[in-house]
């Protein structure tokens, strides 16, 4: 009987002790945190949304966009004043995240690329204009500078793209290049520089090239001035 009570006392003591241990805060110096190379993906997405939705001040997407497009507008104005008689000047614009914003689709798919969702979005023709780029476009048209769009969208999306551009305010252009069938080894930069070469071969001087990816701007021939718009939301090599 004494041994039975002794076992019961031992068991009760263990329960009380365990409850006391659980009630104590977990010592911080016992948490082993790895040296991760980058911030947590969820935190990055939260920061991207805050950056996009920020309206005023430095460190806001709209502010950064406007800063770059105002530089482009200023250069276009200066260049127009020094144009030679009969000179054919061209402005080259990318479309996605340059002329049009796809933020609603990006946020819907949590910054991922889902082909069906993207194609459905293009067919809706609801992408709004990026305001600074639209101002640049209007300045070019007003000053007789021909506008060319070069996009990575597929040939099958030409009608939807044309309709969306016009609805957003881009009502006229000298050329619209979409990416059709191409060698699997061809890079975006090779495709876009090849399209720019066609513009040059047609007798134009590309005074400005604006895009949101470096691959929109690299390669030969180059524009007199290339301007990259901010886009931390996705990357196209």
Backbone bond lengths (Angstrom), bond angles and torsions (degrees), N, CA, C in turn:
res aa  C-N    CA-C-N  psi(-1)  N-CA   C-N-CA  omega(-1)  CA-C   N-CA-C  phi
1 X - - - 1.457 - - 1.519 111.05 -
2 X 1.373 114.91 -41.87 1.468 119.32 179.41 1.527 111.17 -61.77
3 X 1.360 114.69 -39.24 1.467 117.59 178.71 1.532 111.32 -65.39
4 X 1.359 116.88 -35.14 1.464 120.83 179.61 1.519 110.87 -63.24
5 X 1.400 115.02 -46.45 1.463 118.92 178.24 1.517 111.90 -64.61
6 X 1.334 115.12 -34.71 1.459 118.79 179.72 1.527 110.37 -64.22
7 X 1.370 117.24 -42.26 1.467 120.76 178.58 1.532 111.03 -65.01
8 X 1.370 116.68 -40.18 1.448 120.63 178.80 1.529 111.00 -63.69
9 X 1.340 116.18 -42.00 1.462 120.73 178.95 1.527 110.74 -63.49
10 X 1.323 115.69 -40.32 1.463 120.15 179.08 1.521 111.42 -64.46
11 X 1.366 115.92 -42.55 1.458 120.65 179.34 1.525 111.48 -63.81
12 X 1.343 117.46 -44.01 1.464 121.46 179.15 1.521 110.84 -64.18
13 X 1.305 116.03 -39.12 1.467 119.84 178.69 1.520 110.96 -62.80
14 X 1.346 116.68 -39.59 1.467 121.46 179.40 1.535 111.11 -65.26
15 X 1.360 115.97 -41.30 1.468 120.17 179.35 1.518 110.65 -63.60
16 X 1.338 116.98 -45.30 1.471 120.91 -179.84 1.519 110.57 -63.33
17 X 1.330 115.69 -43.84 1.458 120.16 -179.94 1.528 111.20 -63.41
18 X 1.350 115.92 -41.97 1.462 120.01 179.78 1.519 110.77 -64.02
19 X 1.333 117.17 -41.22 1.465 120.47 179.58 1.516 110.31 -63.46
20 X 1.327 116.18 -38.50 1.451 119.70 178.27 1.512 112.13 -65.45
21 X 1.310 116.11 -39.55 1.464 119.78 178.95 1.519 110.85 -65.11
22 X 1.337 117.06 -40.37 1.457 120.13 -179.17 1.519 111.60 -67.30
23 X 1.290 117.43 -27.40 1.451 120.94 -177.33 1.530 111.95 -77.02
24 X 1.336 116.53 -19.73 1.452 120.00 -178.54 1.528 110.87 -77.09
25 X 1.344 117.60 144.92 1.478 119.98 176.98 1.517 110.70 -65.62
26 X 1.338 114.38 148.23 1.455 119.72 -179.31 1.525 108.72 -75.60
27 X 1.315 118.92 121.00 1.472 120.56 -177.43 1.528 110.85 -58.85
28 X 1.328 115.68 131.35 1.454 120.50 -177.24 1.521 111.97 -61.63
29 X 1.320 116.29 -35.89 1.464 118.87 -176.76 1.525 113.42 -73.15
30 X 1.321 117.56 0.48 1.456 121.07 176.03 1.524 112.35 -99.68
31 X 1.350 117.03 -2.45 1.458 121.51 178.00 1.522 108.32 -88.76
32 X 1.307 116.63 117.21 1.460 121.50 -178.17 1.525 109.29 -95.60
33 X 1.328 117.14 111.08 1.454 123.19 -176.36 1.524 109.35 -106.30
34 X 1.335 117.49 126.57 1.469 118.97 -179.79 1.525 111.52 -73.05
35 X 1.306 116.16 157.26 1.464 121.69 175.13 1.523 108.56 -85.48
36 X 1.351 115.73 83.58 1.455 120.93 -177.80 1.526 110.14 -76.37
37 X 1.326 117.40 141.43 1.470 119.76 -174.38 1.519 114.64 -73.38
38 X 1.334 118.25 -24.59 1.461 121.21 -177.25 1.525 109.62 -136.92
39 X 1.335 117.48 161.93 1.472 119.74 175.66 1.523 111.50 -63.00
40 X 1.299 115.29 162.36 1.462 121.86 177.98 1.522 110.01 -60.70
41 X 1.345 117.39 139.52 1.458 121.74 -176.88 1.519 111.82 -59.49
42 X 1.317 117.64 -40.59 1.455 120.70 178.82 1.519 111.49 -61.67
43 X 1.337 116.46 -39.80 1.457 119.84 178.09 1.522 111.22 -66.38
44 X 1.328 116.49 -38.52 1.461 120.10 178.47 1.524 111.13 -62.92
45 X 1.313 117.22 -42.51 1.467 120.43 179.03 1.525 110.84 -63.17
46 X 1.319 116.51 -39.98 1.458 120.00 177.54 1.521 110.78 -62.07
47 X 1.333 116.40 -40.46 1.459 120.82 178.86 1.530 111.19 -67.14
48 X 1.330 116.82 -37.59 1.467 120.15 179.35 1.527 111.01 -64.89
49 X 1.326 116.59 -41.88 1.465 120.26 178.88 1.525 110.09 -63.72
50 X 1.336 116.68 -43.04 1.464 120.39 178.84 1.529 110.46 -63.76
51 X 1.322 117.08 -39.85 1.469 121.60 178.84 1.524 110.60 -63.48
52 X 1.317 116.83 -43.36 1.466 120.29 -179.99 1.523 111.56 -67.23
53 X 1.334 117.01 -43.02 1.460 120.99 -173.02 1.530 113.20 -81.48
54 X 1.315 117.11 -13.96 1.466 121.06 178.06 1.527 109.13 -61.54
55 X 1.327 117.71 138.90 1.459 120.94 -172.65 1.528 112.71 -108.32
56 X 1.320 118.25 -43.35 1.455 120.82 -172.67 1.532 111.04 -123.16
57 X 1.323 114.89 149.13 1.457 120.32 172.68 1.508 113.63 92.47
58 X 1.332 114.98 170.42 1.456 120.98 178.63 1.529 110.16 -66.15
59 X 1.313 115.21 153.28 1.452 119.65 179.48 1.509 113.83 81.68
60 X 1.342 117.06 14.23 1.459 121.65 176.82 1.530 108.99 -110.03
61 X 1.311 116.82 144.23 1.465 122.19 -179.69 1.525 111.46 -57.49
62 X 1.331 116.88 -47.96 1.472 120.95 -178.42 1.526 110.16 -61.19
63 X 1.312 117.02 -41.77 1.466 120.75 179.39 1.519 110.88 -62.84
64 X 1.329 116.08 -44.74 1.463 120.27 -179.86 1.521 111.49 -66.13
65 X 1.322 116.76 -39.18 1.467 120.82 175.99 1.525 110.82 -60.31
66 X 1.318 115.30 -50.26 1.460 119.87 -176.79 1.526 111.76 -62.97
67 X 1.324 116.38 -36.83 1.461 119.54 179.10 1.529 110.47 -60.27
68 X 1.326 116.37 -44.62 1.463 119.79 -178.24 1.529 112.24 -71.41
69 X 1.314 117.02 -41.63 1.472 118.82 -179.11 1.526 111.29 -69.46
70 X 1.323 117.65 -31.94 1.465 119.29 176.33 1.528 110.70 -67.36
71 X 1.322 117.64 -34.67 1.466 120.31 174.51 1.528 109.76 -62.84
72 X 1.336 116.66 -41.69 1.465 120.72 179.06 1.529 110.99 -65.02
73 X 1.321 117.13 -43.48 1.462 121.30 -179.90 1.530 110.21 -63.02
74 X 1.321 116.20 -43.10 1.464 119.83 -179.88 1.528 111.02 -61.79
75 X 1.338 116.21 -41.43 1.463 118.32 179.14 1.530 111.01 -66.81
76 X 1.327 116.62 -42.45 1.465 119.92 179.56 1.532 110.83 -58.38
77 X 1.323 117.11 -43.83 1.466 120.54 -179.85 1.534 111.22 -62.61
78 X 1.328 116.28 -43.46 1.460 119.20 179.25 1.522 110.77 -64.65
79 X 1.323 115.26 -41.28 1.471 119.55 -176.54 1.523 111.63 -67.68
80 X 1.308 116.90 -37.02 1.456 120.72 179.97 1.531 110.64 -63.47
81 X 1.319 116.67 -38.31 1.466 119.60 -178.60 1.522 112.51 -67.64
82 X 1.316 117.47 -21.91 1.464 120.45 -179.63 1.534 112.80 -105.49
83 X 1.333 116.06 12.58 1.470 119.97 -177.95 1.526 111.16 -65.25
84 X 1.318 115.28 143.23 1.460 121.04 176.20 1.526 109.38 -80.46
85 X 1.302 115.79 155.50 1.460 120.72 178.51 1.533 109.38 -60.84
86 X 1.334 115.77 127.24 1.457 120.45 178.43 1.517 114.65 80.66
87 X 1.320 117.78 1.51 1.473 120.38 -179.26 1.531 110.32 -70.15
88 X 1.318 116.31 130.75 1.467 121.44 178.71 1.532 108.42 -96.10
89 X 1.317 114.81 109.00 1.465 120.19 -176.89 1.529 110.48 -102.50
90 X 1.322 115.08 145.86 1.467 120.41 -177.20 1.517 111.47 -131.77
91 X 1.319 114.63 143.68 1.463 123.95 170.74 1.522 107.08 -112.60
92 X 1.329 117.74 125.70 1.461 122.28 178.23 1.527 108.70 -106.23
93 X 1.330 115.77 129.33 1.462 121.83 179.91 1.521 110.89 -125.30
94 X 1.320 116.49 134.37 1.462 121.75 164.02 1.532 106.71 -72.89
95 X 1.327 117.24 168.93 1.476 119.08 -179.23 1.529 112.13 -105.13
96 X 1.324 117.69 -63.76 1.463 120.47 -171.36 1.522 112.17 -73.63
97 X 1.339 115.50 123.14 1.464 124.92 -175.31 1.519 112.27 65.59
98 X 1.337 116.04 14.56 1.462 121.13 171.80 1.523 109.31 -124.04
99 X 1.322 117.13 -62.63 1.466 120.68 175.86 1.530 110.89 -90.11
100 X 1.340 116.68 -37.01 1.467 122.21 -178.48 1.522 110.51 -123.08
101 X 1.318 115.66 149.08 1.463 121.44 177.35 1.527 110.66 -103.16
102 X 1.329 116.17 132.03 1.470 121.80 177.78 1.533 111.08 -110.81
103 X 1.322 116.27 28.42 1.457 120.70 -173.80 1.521 112.74 -57.38
104 X 1.316 117.89 -41.35 1.469 119.94 -178.01 1.522 111.01 -59.55
105 X 1.327 116.76 -41.09 1.466 120.52 -179.90 1.524 110.68 -71.62
106 X 1.307 117.49 -39.68 1.467 121.16 179.73 1.526 110.91 -62.19
107 X 1.322 115.18 -45.33 1.466 119.26 -179.38 1.523 111.01 -68.30
108 X 1.316 116.76 -37.53 1.467 120.89 178.90 1.523 110.86 -58.93
109 X 1.333 117.19 -41.37 1.462 121.37 -177.60 1.519 112.70 -96.26
110 X 1.335 116.93 17.26 1.462 121.89 173.51 1.525 111.76 56.31
111 X 1.334 115.60 40.52 1.461 124.56 178.12 1.529 113.65 68.37
112 X 1.311 116.76 12.54 1.461 119.76 175.82 1.524 110.38 -94.73
113 X 1.331 115.35 168.30 1.464 119.67 176.56 1.521 108.98 -110.30
114 X 1.327 115.89 113.41 1.461 122.56 175.84 1.524 105.98 -118.15
115 X 1.321 116.71 111.40 1.464 121.75 -170.02 1.524 112.58 -53.93
116 X 1.322 117.30 -45.28 1.468 120.09 -178.19 1.523 110.78 -62.37
117 X 1.330 116.89 -44.62 1.464 120.39 -179.82 1.521 110.57 -63.18
118 X 1.327 115.95 -41.01 1.462 119.28 -179.98 1.530 110.85 -64.28
119 X 1.313 116.86 -46.62 1.470 120.54 179.83 1.524 111.50 -62.49
120 X 1.330 116.19 -40.13 1.471 119.91 177.38 1.527 110.58 -62.99
121 X 1.319 116.47 -40.10 1.462 121.24 179.95 1.528 110.37 -63.29
122 X 1.324 117.26 -46.16 1.468 120.85 179.14 1.521 110.16 -58.01
123 X 1.330 116.82 -43.17 1.460 120.52 -177.94 1.521 112.68 -68.38
124 X 1.319 117.90 -21.23 1.468 120.23 177.19 1.534 111.52 -71.97
125 X 1.324 117.44 -24.17 1.477 123.37 177.10 1.527 111.31 59.20
126 X 1.326 116.94 40.36 1.458 120.83 -174.67 1.519 113.65 -112.81
127 X 1.315 118.39 5.75 1.459 119.67 -179.02 1.523 110.24 -68.12
128 X 1.323 118.71 125.06 1.463 120.46 -179.92 1.527 111.47 -80.24
129 X 1.323 114.92 160.50 1.466 119.96 177.66 1.518 110.25 -70.40
130 X 1.317 116.20 146.93 1.460 121.45 166.44 1.524 105.90 -80.50
131 X 1.315 116.36 118.57 1.470 122.01 -166.00 1.523 113.06 -57.19
132 X 1.322 117.41 -44.65 1.456 119.96 -178.53 1.513 112.57 -63.72
133 X 1.326 116.81 -39.40 1.461 120.57 178.68 1.521 110.76 -67.87
134 X 1.317 116.95 -37.07 1.464 119.68 176.90 1.530 110.57 -63.29
135 X 1.326 117.23 -38.86 1.471 120.12 176.47 1.531 110.38 -63.31
136 X 1.322 116.80 -41.27 1.465 121.09 177.72 1.521 110.36 -62.41
137 X 1.311 116.10 -44.43 1.462 121.43 178.45 1.534 110.52 -59.24
138 X 1.313 116.95 -46.78 1.469 121.05 -179.07 1.525 111.10 -63.36
139 X 1.322 116.16 -36.98 1.466 120.19 177.71 1.529 110.84 -65.56
140 X 1.324 116.01 -39.14 1.465 120.22 178.45 1.527 110.94 -64.89
141 X 1.320 117.24 -47.45 1.458 121.33 -179.38 1.526 110.28 -61.24
142 X 1.329 116.16 -42.98 1.464 120.79 -178.93 1.528 111.55 -61.37
143 X 1.321 116.70 -31.72 1.461 120.99 -176.21 1.523 113.49 -101.61
144 X 1.317 116.86 13.44 1.453 120.16 175.21 1.513 115.48 74.71
145 X 1.320 117.22 20.54 1.468 121.65 176.73 1.529 108.31 -89.62
146 X 1.315 117.70 125.61 1.471 121.82 -178.75 1.526 110.47 -73.55
147 X 1.325 115.76 138.82 1.462 121.53 -177.96 1.528 109.88 -106.70
148 X 1.330 115.37 132.08 1.463 122.43 176.16 1.529 108.66 -124.21
149 X 1.328 115.83 131.32 1.462 121.34 174.19 1.525 108.69 -100.91
150 X 1.333 116.11 132.46 1.468 121.44 173.34 1.518 106.83 -125.97
151 X 1.316 116.73 116.14 1.463 121.47 -174.75 1.518 111.87 -127.75
152 X 1.322 115.13 154.51 1.452 121.11 174.20 1.512 113.44 -84.36
153 X 1.329 117.58 0.58 1.473 120.36 176.61 1.527 109.62 -64.18
154 X 1.326 115.80 154.57 1.458 120.22 -175.48 1.526 111.77 -80.77
155 X 1.323 115.51 159.84 1.464 121.39 178.77 1.526 112.23 -56.37
156 X 1.335 116.32 -33.30 1.468 120.07 -177.52 1.529 112.14 -66.92
157 X 1.319 116.91 -14.04 1.466 120.99 -178.07 1.535 112.21 -101.86
158 X 1.327 117.07 15.57 1.461 120.32 -175.60 1.525 112.15 -62.70
159 X 1.318 117.86 -47.74 1.462 120.33 -177.63 1.523 111.42 -62.77
160 X 1.327 116.58 -46.28 1.465 120.21 179.88 1.519 110.80 -63.80
161 X 1.321 116.27 -39.29 1.460 120.34 179.69 1.523 111.36 -66.45
162 X 1.324 116.36 -44.84 1.460 121.26 178.26 1.526 110.90 -59.32
163 X 1.323 116.60 -46.93 1.464 121.12 -179.85 1.527 111.04 -61.96
164 X 1.329 116.55 -43.49 1.463 120.63 -178.32 1.531 111.20 -65.55
165 X 1.316 117.12 -42.57 1.465 120.15 178.06 1.522 111.14 -58.85
166 X 1.315 116.24 -45.83 1.469 120.16 -178.43 1.523 111.06 -66.05
167 X 1.323 116.65 -41.53 1.462 120.03 178.69 1.522 111.14 -62.37
168 X 1.337 115.80 -35.63 1.471 120.61 -178.13 1.521 112.72 -78.28
169 X 1.346 117.68 -10.25 1.455 119.49 176.79 1.513 116.05 118.55
170 X 1.348 116.50 -5.78 1.466 120.33 177.54 1.537 107.36 -90.38
171 X 1.301 116.56 88.67 1.465 120.42 -167.00 1.522 114.75 -90.00
172 X 1.334 117.79 -14.36 1.469 119.47 -179.58 1.522 110.41 -150.75
173 X 1.317 115.21 150.96 1.461 120.90 177.47 1.517 109.29 -160.33
174 X 1.315 114.24 162.43 1.471 120.32 -179.24 1.517 111.73 -90.86
175 X 1.322 117.13 -19.67 1.455 119.76 -180.00 1.516 112.24 -165.57
176 X 1.344 115.52 146.03 1.462 122.34 176.74 1.524 107.37 -134.31
177 X 1.322 116.88 111.47 1.469 121.76 -179.33 1.522 109.78 -105.59
178 X 1.334 115.72 124.42 1.457 122.03 174.67 1.520 108.53 -114.03
179 X 1.310 116.22 154.20 1.458 119.98 -174.58 1.516 110.45 -87.86
180 X 1.323 116.17 110.83 1.459 121.09 177.31 1.519 111.08 -90.57
181 X 1.311 116.32 -149.35 1.461 120.06 178.21 1.525 108.78 -65.75
182 X 1.327 116.11 140.36 1.452 120.67 -176.91 1.517 109.05 -152.94
183 X 1.332 117.78 157.96 1.462 120.13 177.91 1.524 110.44 -58.73
184 X 1.320 118.54 140.38 1.467 120.31 -178.14 1.524 113.23 -61.36
185 X 1.333 116.60 -20.42 1.465 119.66 -179.77 1.529 112.54 -87.06
186 X 1.333 117.61 -7.86 1.460 119.72 -177.80 1.524 110.61 -73.26
187 X 1.315 116.37 126.67 1.458 120.97 178.85 1.524 110.66 -84.17
188 X 1.324 115.68 166.04 1.459 120.52 176.64 1.528 110.09 -61.75
189 X 1.317 116.08 -42.53 1.469 119.96 179.77 1.525 111.19 -60.85
190 X 1.321 117.19 -39.82 1.466 120.38 178.78 1.525 110.89 -66.10
191 X 1.319 116.28 -42.29 1.466 119.94 178.40 1.526 111.18 -62.50
192 X 1.317 116.97 -48.44 1.464 120.03 -175.10 1.528 111.77 -70.25
193 X 1.328 117.52 -39.34 1.465 119.02 177.83 1.528 110.23 -66.74
194 X 1.337 116.70 -32.58 1.461 120.29 176.25 1.517 112.11 -64.65
195 X 1.329 116.33 -38.02 1.468 120.28 177.08 1.527 110.89 -69.65
196 X 1.313 116.85 -36.50 1.468 119.50 176.79 1.531 110.42 -65.07
197 X 1.314 115.84 -35.54 1.468 119.01 178.68 1.530 110.89 -62.37
198 X 1.333 116.76 -36.54 1.468 120.27 177.08 1.524 111.01 -62.38
199 X 1.326 116.15 -37.08 1.468 120.48 179.10 1.528 110.13 -66.63
200 X 1.308 116.16 -43.43 1.462 120.92 178.46 1.525 110.48 -64.73
201 X 1.323 116.46 -41.37 1.466 120.52 179.25 1.529 111.55 -63.33
202 X 1.329 116.37 -24.81 1.467 120.41 178.43 1.526 112.05 -82.56
203 X 1.327 116.99 4.80 1.459 121.33 174.92 1.510 116.16 96.23
204 X 1.344 117.06 10.33 1.456 120.25 -179.30 1.533 111.45 -92.67
205 X 1.309 115.02 153.68 1.453 123.28 170.67 1.527 106.69 -106.90
206 X 1.325 117.14 114.38 1.465 120.12 -179.45 1.524 107.64 -79.84
207 X 1.314 116.07 106.12 1.458 119.38 -177.94 1.527 111.82 -88.01
208 X 1.348 116.99 -24.96 1.461 120.94 -179.13 1.523 110.90 -144.71
209 X 1.324 115.52 140.01 1.460 121.87 173.75 1.523 106.85 -133.36
210 X 1.326 117.34 122.63 1.460 121.86 -175.72 1.520 110.04 -123.36
211 X 1.332 116.21 130.53 1.463 121.24 178.56 1.513 110.52 -155.90
212 X 1.328 116.50 168.77 1.464 120.37 -179.07 1.525 112.39 -101.11
213 X 1.339 117.62 -6.79 1.459 122.48 178.56 1.527 109.37 -120.48
214 X 1.308 116.76 148.35 1.467 119.51 175.82 1.525 110.85 -61.03
215 X 1.327 115.95 -32.02 1.464 119.54 179.89 1.526 111.82 -67.53
216 X 1.336 118.16 -15.16 1.469 121.16 174.17 1.530 111.00 -73.96
217 X 1.316 116.35 -21.78 1.457 120.80 -166.14 1.522 114.89 -115.08
218 X 1.331 117.02 -20.41 1.458 119.89 -174.78 1.525 111.59 -85.96
219 X 1.321 115.33 169.56 1.455 120.47 -179.26 1.516 111.23 95.41
220 X 1.309 115.68 172.02 1.462 121.85 -178.02 1.531 109.81 -117.29
221 X 1.349 117.50 138.34 1.463 128.24 5.88 1.528 113.14 -80.80
222 X 1.320 114.43 152.63 1.448 121.46 177.05 1.527 109.81 -95.50
223 X 1.315 115.48 155.56 1.468 120.04 171.00 1.526 108.65 -77.09
224 X 1.325 115.81 162.46 1.465 119.19 173.52 1.528 110.60 -57.87
225 X 1.308 115.66 -39.56 1.462 120.89 177.93 1.526 108.62 -139.87
226 X 1.329 116.24 127.00 1.466 121.48 177.21 1.520 108.92 -112.13
227 X 1.324 116.13 135.43 1.463 121.15 -176.83 1.525 109.07 -125.63
228 X 1.331 115.98 123.36 1.461 120.04 178.08 1.528 110.04 -97.68
229 X 1.316 115.71 129.05 1.458 121.48 174.19 1.527 109.91 -87.33
230 X 1.330 117.87 151.24 1.469 119.74 179.68 1.525 111.20 -67.78
231 X 1.319 116.07 139.67 1.468 121.35 172.27 1.528 108.82 -157.79
232 X 1.333 117.40 89.80 1.449 120.67 176.15 1.527 113.33 -88.92
233 X 1.350 116.66 7.56 1.457 120.94 -172.05 1.521 113.49 -86.91
234 X 1.320 117.63 -28.71 1.459 121.37 173.31 1.521 109.12 -159.60
235 X 1.323 115.20 165.69 1.465 120.64 -174.38 1.509 110.09 -132.30
236 X 1.340 116.07 131.33 1.468 121.65 177.00 1.523 108.11 -120.52
237 X 1.327 118.44 109.53 1.460 120.62 -176.32 1.525 111.80 -70.48
